């Protein structure tokens, strides 16, 4: 699910930070691997969100090239 949110945005789907936050927080109990990302979002620091998204990509074994996209965009603002 989280990777889908990242890839949907990368593919051009309209991005709203409040929706991203809502979706991550909604699924954090179902997917405990989201907890570090949720904590970073709630802390409100862009660098923390990017770091935790990249760690998530690594932990879950997704294509590491996605991390360059994660670093290129803002997640806490449109």
N, C-alpha and C positions, 0 to 999 in steps of 0.2 A: 504493500500500500504506500509506504513512504517513498519508495523508489518510483512508484507510479506518479506521485505528486511532483517529484523532481523531473522525471522524463516528460510528463505532460507539459510542464512549463517550458522545458527545453524545446519541445516540439511546437511551441507557439500558443498554447492554451492561455487565455487571459489569466493573469496572476493577481491574486488579492492576498496580501499578507495576513489579514484577519481570518480568511478562510483556511490558509495553510496552518496557522496557529490552532484554529478550532479543530481541524482534522487530526493534527498530531496529538493534541490533548485528548480528543475523543477516543482514540485508539490506543493510548498509552497503557491501559489496563489489559488490553487484548494482546498487544505486542510490546512486551517489556523492553525490547531492544530500542524502543523509541524514547525511553526515559532520559537519556543524556541530551537528546535533541530537545525534548520538552523543557528540561531544566534550562538549557541555553536560551530557548525562546522566552521563557518566563523571566530570565535574567536580563533580557533586552539588549544584549551586545552582539552585534553583527559578527564579529570575529569568532565568538563562541559558537554561534549557530553554524557557521561555515566549518569550523573545526569538527564539531560533532556530526554534521552531515557527512563529512569526509571519512570520519572514523566509522560511521554506520556503513558506508559503501565498502570500506575495507573489511569490516567484521562480517558482513553478509556476503562477501565474495562477488560483488558487482564489478563491472568493467571500471578499472581505475581511471580511465579517460573522462568519466563523468565528473570527477573531482575538479577538473579544470573549469567546467561549466559552473559548478557550485561556487567556486572562488570568483567567477566573473560577474555574478549577479548579486543583488541585495535581496535578502530574505525577510527583513523586518520592515521594508518599505517597498512601495510599488515602483 
